[in-house]
Amino acid sequence: MLDPLKTSSYDYNLPNELIATKPVSPADSARLLVYDRKTDTITHTTFKNLMDFLPDDISVFLNDTKVIKARIYGKKESGGKVELLLNKPLFMDRYLVMTRGRVKVGSEIFFDKGLQANVLELNEDGSRVVKFTKNGEKIDFLELVEILNDIGHLPLPPYMNREDNQEDEKDYQTLFAKNYGAVAAPTASLHFTEELLQKINDKFPVNYLTLHVGAGTFKPVDADDILEHPMHSEYFEIGATAKEALDKAKSVLAVGTTVTRTVEYYARTNKIQGECDLFLNPANKPIKVKHLLTNFHLPKSTLIMLIASFVGLEKTLEIYNTAIEEKYRFYSYGDGMLII
């Protein structure tokens, strides 16, 4: 019998051809696997038919984060090339980044449009702390985002194995993306069309919160015991309207793992802003979110462990194996599943 606390238990074999490298069109023509826990049944449908499966009493919560063109290419004073991926702001105008290309403390990296990064710290996990300036002058976060959106590239996940293109500028943002800060899209929401979103708004109370997805979301769990994994943290914010709706909600549908973690963190701490480092797994189950709409996630990732927190390890693997047999498309641009 598989041990739900062992990382090796969350492995599965996915044929390369099932990794989606671009979305289907229209977005709601993506396939949807519906798992009903009460009847222990799986139904195969499409996102266009989502409304047919949603319970009547739900409150819907969505993540309105917006993806930054966070990957930029520059040069050191020596001429050596450096690739930099912005992860998130820290404090005192410092930023956590990942770099490709050798840099040391004190290194200066030069980019287009007068943007410059000074390397302040090298962390053991491979990340770097930098300070950005433009033409030698201090800039704030929104000014930095403006420059990045001018010179940068959307940081598509590595498993797509391709460069971003013009289509991704539309496809890799949700219809309701509003607050810049993410380096990855809340992918469950990429399946909505204007029509489907309107139907949901017409029938259910819908609210938005923000969690800025960081690069840590793709980090595999390296520890043998999942409880020894140092969970990454991501900035979140729950506005007054969403907080009130959460407090009143009897049955929450979280659209995506980011919404799930944010709602569950709030349910445990009563915090409406800060860094969310909640790790949901079979030893730490949801206490507020009843239903989940999500995509299919990487093996041995904290996200597949989050799925197991809802339905258990063995059922998670059964659902995933069924999806593979049925040739569902996996990961960010792939198909999805609804747990009710």
VOPAGU-2260 file (C-alpha; in pm, 1 decimal, decimal comma):
REM VOPAGU-2260
SITE   aa  ch    i         X         Y         Z
SITE  MET   A    0       0,0       0,0       0,0
SITE  LEU   A    1     131,1     343,8     -93,2
SITE  ASP   A    2     229,9     581,4     186,1
SITE  PRO   A    3      62,9     926,3     143,9
SITE  LEU   A    4     352,5    1089,4     330,5
SITE  LYS   A    5     619,2     957,1      91,3
SITE  THR   A    6     709,6    1173,2    -206,8
SITE  SER   A    7     769,5     864,9    -423,3
SITE  SER   A    8     400,2     776,7    -388,3
SITE  TYR   A    9     305,2    1079,4    -600,3
SITE  ASP   A   10     494,9     971,6    -910,6
SITE  TYR   A   11     325,7     874,5   -1235,6
SITE  ASN   A   12     434,2     823,1   -1596,6
SITE  LEU   A   13     302,8    1077,0   -1845,5
SITE  PRO   A   14     362,1    1030,8   -2219,7
SITE  ASN   A   15     528,5    1343,2   -2363,0
SITE  GLU   A   16     254,0    1385,9   -2621,6
SITE  LEU   A   17       3,4    1456,3   -2342,4
SITE  ILE   A   18     191,8    1768,8   -2226,5
SITE  ALA   A   19      -3,3    2061,5   -2371,3
SITE  THR   A   20     218,9    2326,5   -2529,8
SITE  LYS   A   21     -67,2    2547,4   -2648,5
SITE  PRO   A   22    -433,1    2583,3   -2548,8
SITE  VAL   A   23    -735,6    2459,8   -2739,2
SITE  SER   A   24    -967,4    2713,4   -2898,0
SITE  PRO   A   25   -1220,3    2815,9   -2789,3
SITE  ALA   A   26   -1096,0    2786,9   -2432,5
SITE  ASP   A   27   -1410,1    2615,1   -2302,7
SITE  SER   A   28   -1371,9    2331,7   -2555,0
SITE  ALA   A   29   -1104,0    2189,1   -2325,6
SITE  ARG   A   30   -1198,8    1857,6   -2171,2
SITE  LEU   A   31   -1316,0    1833,8   -1811,8
SITE  LEU   A   32   -1298,8    1530,4   -1585,8
SITE  VAL   A   33   -1560,6    1553,6   -1309,9
SITE  TYR   A   34   -1512,3    1347,7    -995,8
SITE  ASP   A   35   -1813,9    1324,8    -765,8
SITE  ARG   A   36   -1706,5    1217,3    -417,2
SITE  LYS   A   37   -2057,6    1129,5    -300,5
SITE  THR   A   38   -2114,5     876,3    -577,2
SITE  ASP   A   39   -1745,0     797,3    -636,0
SITE  THR   A   40   -1796,9     841,5   -1009,7
SITE  ILE   A   41   -1597,9    1000,2   -1292,1
SITE  THR   A   42   -1769,5    1181,4   -1579,2
SITE  HIS   A   43   -1594,4    1298,9   -1896,3
SITE  THR   A   44   -1723,5    1623,5   -2042,3
SITE  THR   A   45   -1597,0    1966,8   -2154,6
SITE  PHE   A   46   -1563,9    2302,6   -1979,5
SITE  LYS   A   47   -1853,2    2431,9   -2188,6
SITE  ASN   A   48   -2077,0    2203,1   -1979,8
SITE  LEU   A   49   -1929,6    2309,9   -1644,6
SITE  MET   A   50   -2258,5    2461,1   -1524,9
SITE  ASP   A   51   -2428,6    2119,7   -1545,0
SITE  PHE   A   52   -2206,9    1985,7   -1266,4
SITE  LEU   A   53   -2177,5    2273,3   -1018,9
SITE  PRO   A   54   -2376,6    2236,2    -693,3
SITE  ASP   A   55   -2648,8    2498,7    -646,8
SITE  ASP   A   56   -2529,1    2644,1    -317,1
SITE  ILE   A   57   -2171,0    2737,1    -404,8
SITE  SER   A   58   -1980,5    3063,7    -377,1
SITE  VAL   A   59   -1714,6    3094,7    -646,6
SITE  PHE   A   60   -1370,2    3240,5    -580,6
SITE  LEU   A   61   -1119,0    3334,0    -852,7
SITE  ASN   A   62    -760,2    3463,3    -855,2
SITE  ASP   A   63    -717,4    3798,9   -1035,3
SITE  THR   A   64    -336,6    3798,8   -1041,5
SITE  LYS   A   65    -171,1    3906,7   -1367,2
SITE  VAL   A   66     141,8    3751,8   -1518,0
SITE  ILE   A   67     443,7    3976,4   -1567,9
SITE  LYS   A   68     683,9    3935,0   -1858,8
SITE  ALA   A   69     930,0    3829,9   -1593,9
SITE  ARG   A   70    1206,1    3672,5   -1807,9
SITE  ILE   A   71    1465,3    3918,2   -1937,1
SITE  TYR   A   72    1805,7    3884,6   -2103,2
SITE  GLY   A   73    2103,5    4103,8   -2025,1
SITE  LYS   A   74    2481,3    4123,4   -2007,7
SITE  LYS   A   75    2742,5    4167,6   -1739,5
SITE  GLU   A   76    3013,7    4432,0   -1764,3
SITE  SER   A   77    3239,9    4158,3   -1903,6
SITE  GLY   A   78    2992,3    4096,6   -2185,5
SITE  GLY   A   79    2880,3    3760,6   -2049,5
SITE  LYS   A   80    2513,3    3682,4   -2110,6
SITE  VAL   A   81    2270,2    3650,0   -1820,0
SITE  GLU   A   82    1906,4    3537,2   -1817,6
SITE  LEU   A   83    1707,4    3671,9   -1522,6
SITE  LEU   A   84    1366,5    3556,0   -1401,9
SITE  LEU   A   85    1191,0    3786,4   -1157,8
SITE  ASN   A   86    1024,1    3584,9    -882,5
SITE  LYS   A   87     880,3    3842,7    -642,2
SITE  PRO   A   88     942,9    4172,7    -460,4
SITE  LEU   A   89    1092,6    4145,9    -111,7
SITE  PHE   A   90    1138,0    4465,4      89,3
SITE  MET   A   91    1338,9    4788,9      63,7
SITE  ASP   A   92    1325,3    4772,9    -319,4
SITE  ARG   A   93    1488,6    4430,9    -323,9
SITE  TYR   A   94    1370,7    4145,4    -545,0
SITE  LEU   A   95    1406,7    3769,5    -541,8
SITE  VAL   A   96    1519,5    3641,2    -883,2
SITE  MET   A   97    1663,0    3336,4   -1053,5
SITE  THR   A   98    1955,4    3378,2   -1291,4
SITE  ARG   A   99    2117,4    3171,8   -1562,8
SITE  GLY   A  100    2477,4    3275,7   -1616,5
SITE  ARG   A  101    2747,2    3313,4   -1354,4
SITE  VAL   A  102    2697,8    3609,5   -1122,7
SITE  LYS   A  103    2850,3    3699,6    -787,7
SITE  VAL   A  104    2766,6    3951,9    -517,4
SITE  GLY   A  105    2837,5    4297,3    -658,0
SITE  SER   A  106    2778,7    4191,9   -1020,0
SITE  GLU   A  107    2592,5    4440,4   -1233,4
SITE  ILE   A  108    2367,1    4318,0   -1511,9
SITE  PHE   A  109    2262,8    4552,5   -1791,6
SITE  PHE   A  110    1937,0    4523,0   -1985,3
SITE  ASP   A  111    1758,6    4722,4   -2256,3
SITE  LYS   A  112    1579,5    5050,7   -2177,4
SITE  GLY   A  113    1847,1    5149,3   -1923,2
SITE  LEU   A  114    1742,8    4879,1   -1674,5
SITE  GLN   A  115    2017,1    4753,1   -1447,1
SITE  ALA   A  116    2028,4    4489,4   -1170,4
SITE  ASN   A  117    2282,8    4486,6    -890,9
SITE  VAL   A  118    2334,3    4146,3    -725,9
SITE  LEU   A  119    2316,9    4182,9    -346,9
SITE  GLU   A  120    2291,6    3822,6    -221,5
SITE  LEU   A  121    2337,3    3465,1    -344,5
SITE  ASN   A  122    2104,3    3218,7    -171,9
SITE  GLU   A  123    2174,1    2852,0    -112,9
SITE  ASP   A  124    1870,0    2744,8    -314,4
SITE  GLY   A  125    2011,9    2913,2    -625,7
SITE  SER   A  126    1798,1    3226,9    -606,1
SITE  ARG   A  127    1948,7    3577,4    -596,1
SITE  VAL   A  128    1852,5    3904,7    -431,0
SITE  VAL   A  129    1893,4    4208,1    -657,1
SITE  LYS   A  130    1814,7    4577,1    -669,3
SITE  PHE   A  131    1689,2    4735,1    -993,0
SITE  THR   A  132    1760,1    5084,2   -1123,6
SITE  LYS   A  133    1687,7    5264,2   -1448,9
SITE  ASN   A  134    1961,9    5488,8   -1582,7
SITE  GLY   A  135    2107,2    5484,4   -1233,0
SITE  GLU   A  136    1783,7    5603,8   -1072,1
SITE  LYS   A  137    1571,8    5409,5    -821,6
SITE  ILE   A  138    1242,9    5269,0    -957,9
SITE  ASP   A  139     934,7    5128,6    -787,5
SITE  PHE   A  140     760,8    4798,7    -861,8
SITE  LEU   A  141     506,8    4936,9   -1111,3
SITE  GLU   A  142     781,7    5115,2   -1305,3
SITE  LEU   A  143     976,5    4789,4   -1313,2
SITE  VAL   A  144     671,6    4597,9   -1439,4
SITE  GLU   A  145     625,7    4855,2   -1716,5
SITE  ILE   A  146     984,7    4803,9   -1831,6
SITE  LEU   A  147     960,5    4425,0   -1806,3
SITE  ASN   A  148     642,0    4423,2   -2012,3
SITE  ASP   A  149     832,2    4621,8   -2274,9
SITE  ILE   A  150    1155,0    4419,0   -2290,6
SITE  GLY   A  151    1068,3    4087,6   -2127,2
SITE  HIS   A  152     915,4    3753,0   -2213,0
SITE  LEU   A  153     629,9    3560,6   -2052,4
SITE  PRO   A  154     790,7    3292,5   -1834,3
SITE  LEU   A  155     621,9    2986,8   -1981,3
SITE  PRO   A  156     677,4    2675,6   -1768,6
SITE  PRO   A  157     988,9    2477,3   -1865,3
SITE  TYR   A  158     790,8    2168,1   -1965,2
SITE  MET   A  159     641,2    2355,6   -2261,7
SITE  ASN   A  160     991,4    2347,9   -2406,1
SITE  ARG   A  161     940,3    2652,3   -2629,6
SITE  GLU   A  162     974,9    3028,3   -2633,5
SITE  ASP   A  163     674,0    3250,6   -2571,0
SITE  ASN   A  164     498,4    3407,6   -2868,5
SITE  GLN   A  165     237,9    3674,0   -2938,1
SITE  GLU   A  166     -54,1    3433,1   -2886,3
SITE  ASP   A  167      67,1    3361,8   -2533,1
SITE  GLU   A  168      18,5    3728,6   -2438,0
SITE  LYS   A  169    -356,1    3661,1   -2457,4
SITE  ASP   A  170    -367,0    3288,0   -2387,4
SITE  TYR   A  171    -150,5    3292,7   -2072,2
SITE  GLN   A  172    -359,5    3557,8   -1894,9
SITE  THR   A  173    -703,0    3504,2   -1745,1
SITE  LEU   A  174    -995,9    3713,2   -1868,7
SITE  PHE   A  175   -1003,9    3886,7   -1530,4
SITE  ALA   A  176    -628,6    3931,6   -1474,1
SITE  LYS   A  177    -591,6    4261,9   -1291,0
SITE  ASN   A  178    -304,3    4283,6   -1040,0
SITE  TYR   A  179      47,4    4238,4   -1175,1
SITE  GLY   A  180     273,8    4015,4    -970,9
SITE  ALA   A  181     262,8    3653,8   -1095,8
SITE  VAL   A  182     529,1    3464,0   -1287,6
SITE  ALA   A  183     282,6    3187,1   -1374,2
SITE  ALA   A  184     -85,8    3196,4   -1461,1
SITE  PRO   A  185    -357,5    3051,5   -1235,3
SITE  THR   A  186    -418,7    2797,8   -1508,3
SITE  ALA   A  187    -759,1    2657,4   -1408,3
SITE  SER   A  188    -903,2    2998,0   -1498,4
SITE  LEU   A  189    -760,7    2993,4   -1851,8
SITE  HIS   A  190   -1054,7    2775,3   -1960,7
SITE  PHE   A  191   -1315,2    3047,9   -1917,4
SITE  THR   A  192   -1472,6    3223,7   -2211,1
SITE  GLU   A  193   -1666,0    3548,2   -2166,5
SITE  GLU   A  194   -1989,6    3353,0   -2215,7
SITE  LEU   A  195   -1907,2    3085,3   -1956,0
SITE  LEU   A  196   -1790,7    3345,2   -1706,4
SITE  GLN   A  197   -2113,8    3538,1   -1753,5
SITE  LYS   A  198   -2322,6    3225,9   -1689,2
SITE  ILE   A  199   -2138,3    3166,4   -1363,5
SITE  ASN   A  200   -2182,4    3529,8   -1257,8
SITE  ASP   A  201   -2553,8    3510,6   -1338,2
SITE  LYS   A  202   -2611,8    3209,3   -1115,6
SITE  PHE   A  203   -2357,3    3226,5    -831,4
SITE  PRO   A  204   -2192,8    3484,6    -606,2
SITE  VAL   A  205   -1844,7    3536,3    -757,0
SITE  ASN   A  206   -1553,9    3703,0    -578,4
SITE  TYR   A  207   -1189,3    3770,6    -654,3
SITE  LEU   A  208    -880,4    3748,5    -438,3
SITE  THR   A  209    -513,6    3775,6    -530,1
SITE  LEU   A  210    -225,4    3534,5    -493,8
SITE  HIS   A  211      83,2    3611,4    -700,7
SITE  VAL   A  212     200,2    3275,4    -829,8
SITE  GLY   A  213     575,9    3237,0    -785,0
SITE  ALA   A  214     836,2    3018,3    -954,9
SITE  GLY   A  215     826,7    2788,1    -651,3
SITE  THR   A  216     498,6    2645,4    -776,7
SITE  PHE   A  217     697,3    2432,0   -1026,2
SITE  LYS   A  218     954,8    2313,7    -774,3
SITE  PRO   A  219     938,3    1936,4    -720,8
SITE  VAL   A  220     941,3    1797,3    -368,8
SITE  ASP   A  221    1294,5    1666,7    -308,3
SITE  ALA   A  222    1253,2    1536,4      47,7
SITE  ASP   A  223    1160,8    1167,6      85,0
SITE  ASP   A  224     898,5    1262,9     345,5
SITE  ILE   A  225     658,6    1526,9     211,0
SITE  LEU   A  226     629,8    1690,2     553,1
SITE  GLU   A  227    1000,3    1779,3     538,7
SITE  HIS   A  228     951,4    1985,9     223,4
SITE  PRO   A  229    1020,9    2360,1     278,5
SITE  MET   A  230     706,8    2511,2     124,8
SITE  HIS   A  231     752,9    2822,2     -90,8
SITE  SER   A  232     560,8    3135,7       2,5
SITE  GLU   A  233     361,3    3366,7    -223,4
SITE  TYR   A  234     209,4    3709,0    -159,7
SITE  PHE   A  235    -169,0    3715,1    -123,6
SITE  GLU   A  236    -439,1    3970,9     -56,8
SITE  ILE   A  237    -809,6    3928,7      19,6
SITE  GLY   A  238   -1014,6    4246,3     -19,4
SITE  ALA   A  239   -1298,1    4346,1     212,7
SITE  THR   A  240   -1572,9    4224,2     -22,2
SITE  ALA   A  241   -1409,8    3883,9     -74,9
SITE  LYS   A  242   -1344,9    3851,3     299,8
SITE  GLU   A  243   -1710,1    3916,1     380,4
SITE  ALA   A  244   -1818,2    3667,6     112,3
SITE  LEU   A  245   -1578,5    3405,9     250,3
SITE  ASP   A  246   -1708,1    3451,8     601,9
SITE  LYS   A  247   -2066,3    3397,9     480,7
SITE  ALA   A  248   -1997,4    3120,5     227,6
SITE  LYS   A  249   -2132,3    2779,9     320,5
SITE  SER   A  250   -1992,7    2596,1      18,7
SITE  VAL   A  251   -1679,4    2731,5    -151,5
SITE  LEU   A  252   -1575,0    2645,3    -506,4
SITE  ALA   A  253   -1208,2    2739,3    -543,5
SITE  VAL   A  254   -1102,6    2790,4    -902,9
SITE  GLY   A  255    -745,1    2669,0    -891,0
SITE  THR   A  256    -491,2    2558,7    -633,7
SITE  THR   A  257    -385,6    2920,0    -570,2
SITE  VAL   A  258    -735,8    3016,5    -459,2
SITE  THR   A  259    -755,2    2699,6    -249,7
SITE  ARG   A  260    -434,2    2776,9     -63,8
SITE  THR   A  261    -533,1    3141,2      -9,4
SITE  VAL   A  262    -878,9    3056,1     126,2
SITE  GLU   A  263    -741,5    2779,7     347,0
SITE  TYR   A  264    -464,0    3003,8     479,3
SITE  TYR   A  265    -723,3    3267,0     570,0
SITE  ALA   A  266    -943,0    3003,3     734,8
SITE  ARG   A  267    -651,4    2902,0     956,1
SITE  THR   A  268    -493,3    3241,0    1035,1
SITE  ASN   A  269    -763,2    3505,6     969,3
SITE  LYS   A  270    -496,0    3698,9     778,7
SITE  ILE   A  271    -612,1    3887,7     468,9
SITE  GLN   A  272    -268,2    3990,5     340,1
SITE  GLY   A  273      88,1    3865,0     354,4
SITE  GLU   A  274     285,1    3556,9     255,8
SITE  CYS   A  275      97,9    3229,8     211,4
SITE  ASP   A  276     311,6    2920,4     271,3
SITE  LEU   A  277      32,8    2670,2     334,8
SITE  PHE   A  278     105,1    2313,9     222,8
SITE  LEU   A  279    -212,8    2112,3     176,7
SITE  ASN   A  280    -167,1    1734,5     167,9
SITE  PRO   A  281    -335,5    1424,0     312,7
SITE  ALA   A  282    -198,3    1515,3     657,0
SITE  ASN   A  283    -332,1    1872,6     626,2
SITE  LYS   A  284    -674,8    1864,9     463,1
SITE  PRO   A  285    -898,7    2155,7     356,0
SITE  ILE   A  286   -1127,1    2298,3     623,4
SITE  LYS   A  287   -1311,6    2563,7     416,0
SITE  VAL   A  288   -1296,5    2476,7      44,5
SITE  LYS   A  289   -1552,9    2210,7     -50,7
SITE  HIS   A  290   -1513,3    2197,5    -429,0
SITE  LEU   A  291   -1211,3    2243,3    -655,4
SITE  LEU   A  292   -1169,4    2323,9   -1023,1
SITE  THR   A  293    -810,9    2266,4   -1134,9
SITE  ASN   A  294    -576,1    2132,8   -1403,3
SITE  PHE   A  295    -359,8    1819,2   -1397,5
SITE  HIS   A  296     -30,4    1870,4   -1216,2
SITE  LEU   A  297     330,7    1754,3   -1223,3
SITE  PRO   A  298     436,8    1429,9   -1053,0
SITE  LYS   A  299     584,9    1469,3    -702,9
SITE  SER   A  300     468,9    1833,2    -686,1
SITE  THR   A  301     296,9    2005,9    -395,2
SITE  LEU   A  302       1,0    2057,7    -630,1
SITE  ILE   A  303     -74,5    1689,1    -684,7
SITE  MET   A  304     -39,4    1650,9    -306,9
SITE  LEU   A  305    -300,5    1924,7    -270,1
SITE  ILE   A  306    -537,1    1716,7    -487,0
SITE  ALA   A  307    -473,8    1421,7    -253,7
SITE  SER   A  308    -576,9    1640,5      40,9
SITE  PHE   A  309    -927,4    1644,0    -112,0
SITE  VAL   A  310    -968,6    1285,1    -230,9
SITE  GLY   A  311    -678,6    1084,4     -88,1
SITE  LEU   A  312    -364,9     949,2    -253,7
SITE  GLU   A  313    -508,4     633,3    -410,1
SITE  LYS   A  314    -809,1     810,6    -563,0
SITE  THR   A  315    -579,8    1087,5    -695,2
SITE  LEU   A  316    -360,5     833,2    -875,3
SITE  GLU   A  317    -668,9     651,3   -1005,2
SITE  ILE   A  318    -809,3     976,7   -1147,4
SITE  TYR   A  319    -474,1    1067,5   -1303,9
SITE  ASN   A  320    -431,8     721,7   -1459,7
SITE  THR   A  321    -784,4     746,9   -1600,4
SITE  ALA   A  322    -700,5    1087,6   -1747,8
SITE  ILE   A  323    -386,5     943,9   -1908,8
SITE  GLU   A  324    -578,5     646,8   -2051,0
SITE  GLU   A  325    -839,2     886,9   -2190,3
SITE  LYS   A  326    -560,1    1104,1   -2335,0
SITE  TYR   A  327    -640,9    1423,4   -2146,8
SITE  ARG   A  328    -392,7    1707,1   -2204,6
SITE  PHE   A  329    -184,1    1789,1   -1897,5
SITE  TYR   A  330     -38,0    2093,7   -1720,4
SITE  SER   A  331     -79,7    2467,7   -1776,2
SITE  TYR   A  332    -240,7    2471,4   -2120,6
SITE  GLY   A  333    -407,6    2134,9   -2067,2
SITE  ASP   A  334    -748,3    2003,2   -1971,8
SITE  GLY   A  335    -897,8    2018,8   -1624,7
SITE  MET   A  336   -1081,2    1839,4   -1348,9
SITE  LEU   A  337   -1363,7    1930,6   -1116,6
SITE  ILE   A  338   -1388,0    1776,6    -770,5
SITE  ILE   A  339   -1736,8    1806,1    -621,7
